[in-house]
């Protein structure tokens, strides 16, 4: 036995694609926003490690000169 067809269209209860896209953007932002924090962390780590390396090289040169 089958159920009679509903008078409403099948996607009457489903949100539109635009609504779904807006909800995703509000919750997760856009994909472009995600790597920015990782990129900043990588650049900051590179700067810190480079600075430490130059300081240690300077200390080693001064110690070798004595």
VEXMARGU-879096 format. One line per field, with one value per residue (C-alpha): residue number from 1; residue in three letters; x negated, y, z negated. Coordinates in Angstrom, 3 decimals, always signed. Each point is the difference from the previous one (the first is absolute). Layout:
residues N
k	(NUM:...)
r	(ALA:...)
xx	(X:...)
yy	(Y:...)
zz	(Z:...)
end
This chain:
residues 66
k	(1:2:3:4:5:6:7:8:9:10:11:12:13:14:15:16:17:18:19:20:21:22:23:24:25:26:27:28:29:30:31:32:33:34:35:36:37:38:39:40:41:42:43:44:45:46:47:48:49:50:51:52:53:54:55:56:57:58:59:60:61:62:63:64:65:66)
r	(UNK:UNK:UNK:UNK:UNK:UNK:UNK:UNK:UNK:UNK:UNK:UNK:UNK:UNK:UNK:UNK:UNK:UNK:UNK:UNK:UNK:UNK:UNK:UNK:UNK:UNK:UNK:UNK:UNK:UNK:UNK:UNK:UNK:UNK:UNK:UNK:UNK:UNK:UNK:UNK:UNK:UNK:UNK:UNK:UNK:UNK:UNK:UNK:UNK:UNK:UNK:UNK:UNK:UNK:UNK:UNK:UNK:UNK:UNK:UNK:UNK:UNK:UNK:UNK:UNK:UNK)
xx	(+0.000:-1.391:+0.649:+1.736:-2.215:-0.361:+1.576:-3.192:-3.060:-2.771:-2.381:+2.500:-1.580:-3.611:-1.868:-1.267:-3.580:-0.596:+1.256:-2.249:-3.012:+0.702:+0.279:-3.329:-1.717:+1.349:-1.135:-3.311:-0.900:-1.499:-2.797:-2.236:+0.128:-1.286:-3.647:-0.704:-0.728:-2.212:-1.907:-0.600:-1.222:-2.438:-1.392:-0.305:-1.790:-2.399:-0.793:-0.578:-2.216:-1.986:-0.583:-1.120:-2.357:-1.619:-0.409:-1.606:-2.273:-1.047:-0.736:-2.020:-2.061:-0.705:-0.942:-2.326:-1.724:-0.999)
yy	(+0.000:+3.398:+3.374:+2.637:+2.778:+3.075:+3.214:+1.922:-0.132:-2.303:+2.844:+2.192:-0.726:+0.151:+3.327:+1.514:-0.326:+3.679:-0.520:-3.008:+1.889:+2.931:-2.303:-1.670:+3.386:+1.262:-3.104:-0.831:+3.218:-0.506:-2.337:+3.010:+1.002:-3.324:-0.073:+3.556:-0.999:-2.873:+2.249:+2.571:-2.717:-1.338:+3.469:+0.844:-3.282:+0.628:+3.502:-1.206:-2.909:+2.203:+2.564:-2.692:-1.451:+3.391:+0.660:-3.405:+0.524:+3.374:-1.520:-2.794:+2.509:+2.130:-3.070:-1.229:+3.378:-0.015)
zz	(+0.000:+0.943:-1.576:+2.063:+1.327:-2.145:+1.317:-0.902:+2.276:-1.285:-0.867:-1.810:-3.399:+1.205:-0.187:+3.217:+1.120:-0.814:-3.567:-0.465:+1.374:-2.314:-3.033:+0.842:+0.473:-3.328:-1.870:+1.643:+1.867:+3.430:+0.963:+0.665:-3.672:-1.260:+1.170:-1.129:-3.608:+1.075:+2.387:-2.723:-2.370:+2.604:+0.774:-3.708:-0.724:+2.897:-1.282:-3.557:+1.060:+2.393:-2.746:-2.437:+2.617:+0.652:-3.726:-0.550:+3.019:-1.406:-3.397:+1.632:+2.024:-3.047:-2.064:+2.777:+0.238:-3.657)
end
